[in-house]
Amino acid sequence: MATPAVDIEKVLAEAQSQQRDADPGKADVDLESLTGPQKAAVLMLALGSEWGQPVWSELSDDEVVSVSVAMSELGNITNDVTHSLLTDFVSKMSLAGALLGTTSSTEKLLSEYLPSDRLQVIMEEIRGPAGRNMWEKLSNVQPAVLANYLKNEYPQTVAVVLSKIASEHAAGVLSLLPDEFSLEVVERMLKMGSVQREVLEKIEHTLRSEFISNLSQTRQRDAHELMAEIFNNFDRQTEGRFLSSLEESDWEAAERIKTLMFTFEDLTKLDRASIQTLLRNVDQDVLQLAMKGGTEQVREFFFSNMSDRAGNMLRDDLEVMGPVRLKDVDDAQTKMIGTAKDLAAKGDIVIAKSGAEDELVY
């Protein structure tokens, strides 16, 4: 949040004017006894309406309430305290220079002031799905992810959860639950009256500790996995250039990225049911272009998983197909990889790099 330029002398003059109108029955406050919200309250009082309006507009409702409550309980603030606070604020801002707020820097700063258990809860809130409360956060979780978690809960618990989130989102989740289970959830929702506050708080606590917390942790992606995904989207020449350079500077990192990358050749590790599902979901022209750049081993794998008629037609098409651009082949193979990942995410196929122990689920 950008801080507006402040004319300290003008602010002090306005603060003194406000102080003359303060309740004379309250004792003066010293700087050392002020809490964070109280210091913010003094600063906002000193800024007044002219200078303070841009700052107020940037605060959340919770922050406005916190500062306003502190402001109403301040008592008399002397000119010396106000001057010291403003000088300290401007001094710290000047020393800090340009500021960069990140999740890591926020966690590092908070760790100096908060106990570890409270810090963990706050950071889970920051890293987790967006939303001011638990139900807003759940509404930002993909229906498939939420359904996969809720299918293991009691129907009554699921009924409460679905009754608290947006109806469109609840419909998406409900459609992904097992048939008998989802029907029981619907019946529970129809019969459900008001939910006791204690029950609701218990459900919220469970969701926060068991679901949102784990969801936040899984979002902490390994840097090598991220780079492998980026490399997967390079064309062959760019991929080769980066990998060659990386192998010279950091051979271990390059090898790990190559291990994590999912290539067109990895499609040959799909089981028969999965490869046939993939073929049904790929356009014929995309398949032809992808096969044009495939090795003989890759081609035979696909042919062996097609009907004789479809395989012979594809062979004939490849024989009469003239030269094609390498970029077009790369694009077609990338599309097939993307389709495979989408199908795997839906649970329609299973992708494995090298056997069951190294199974990758996207």
Secondary structure, DSSP 8 states (H G I E B T S, - for coil): -------HHHHHHHHHHHHHTS-TTS-EE-GGG--HHHHHHHHHHHHHHHHHHHHHTTS-HHHHHHHHHHHHT--EE-HHHHHHHHHHHHHHHHHH-S----HHHHHHHHTTTS-HHHHHHHHHHHHS-S-SSHHHHHTTS-HHHHHHHHTTS-HHHHHHHHHHS-HHHHHHHHHHS-HHHHHHHHHHHHH-----HHHHHHHHHHIIIIIIHHHHHHTS--HHHHHHHHHHTS-HHHHHHHHHHHHHH-HHHHHHHHHH---GGGGGGS-HHHHHHHHHTS-HHHHHHHHHTS-HHHHHHHHHTS-HHHHHHHHHHHHH-----HHHHHHHHHHHHHHHHHHHHHTSS-EESSSGGGEE--
